[in-house]
């Protein structure tokens, strides 16, 4: 995706809008998509990768970053690859 300056989560939200055919009136789906995009975009925070206690996190050198599995209604599950630190 090519864009000018925008909010980081907007790139993911744009892909969700396109993939699921959401309209600008699908407020619940857009809100949930924004939340999933923001949550997965904040991966470094969610896994303590940039935290001052990051070095205390088990398996820090094999940090696993979150992956959001999003459904067409905006519901999502946030997880990370098995066997990774963070």
N, C-alpha and C positions, 0 to 999 in steps of 0.2 A: 504494500500500500504506500502510495506517495502522497504526502500532505505537507502543508506548511506547518507552522508552529501550532500545536494543539495539546490538550491535556493527554497525558500518557494513556489513560484508560480509554480515550476516545477511539484509538486505533482498534482496540479489541472490540469495543461496543459497535463500531462501524461494521466489522466483520460479522458480528452476531446479527445485526440488523439485516445485512445482506443474506446471510445463510438461512435465516429463519423467516425472512419476509416481513419483519415487524414494521408497522407503520408508526408514525410519530404520535398516534393516538393510543398505542399499546403501552400505556404508562406503567402498568405493573411489570411487564416484560422488560421495558427499558430501564426501570429502576433496578430490577434484579440483575440485568445484564451489566449495568454500571457497577453494582456491588461486586459481581463476580470479576469484572475487569479490574476494579480497584484492588480487590483482595489478591488476585494472582499477580498483578503488577507490583504489589508491595512484597514480592517474594523474599527479598533480602531482609525485610523486617519480620516476616512470618516465620522464617527459619533461623533467626538470630545471626544471620551472616554478617550484618554490620553492627551488631550489638557489642557493647563493651565487654559483655560476658561471652561473646562468640567463641573465644578460644576454650571456654569451659564446656561447650556443647559437644556431646559424644560424636565421634567420627567427623569432626569439623572439616577435615581435608577432603571428605567425600560428600560435601553438602548437597542435599536434595532440594531442589526448588519446586514450589507448588505448581500443580497442574489443575486447571478448572475444567470439569466435565459439565457442559451447559446443555440443558434441554430446551426445546422450542418454546416452552412456557416461561423460561428464564430461571427455573430452578437449577441449582448447581451443587456439585460436590467438589470440595477443594481437598486435594490430597497431594502426595508426593511419591516418587518412585520408591518401591520397596528396597530395603537394604542401603538406604542413603542416610547421611547424618542430618542434623538440624532438628 
